[in-house]
Amino acid sequence: MARAVAHARAHELHPVLDVAATDTAAVALYERLGWRSLGTVPQRWGDQEVAVRCFAAGGDATLG
């Protein structure tokens, strides 16, 4: 993840990611790594609607 964040920043991009809100382990990991939660939104995944947490890399989100 650190390599992806560094690559994005080197190209003047701001890293973002989405994760299923029910995946509490992933949510906890991203928060621990310094990612900022932008909120939860519904997304269509195939024929179902899933609650998705949206994150943006914070200033410390270079670890992992």
Buried (B, 14 or more C-beta within 10 A) or exposed (E): BEEEBEEBBEEEEEBEBBBBBEEEEBBEBBBEBBBBBEEEEEEEEEEEEBEBBBBEBBEEBBEB
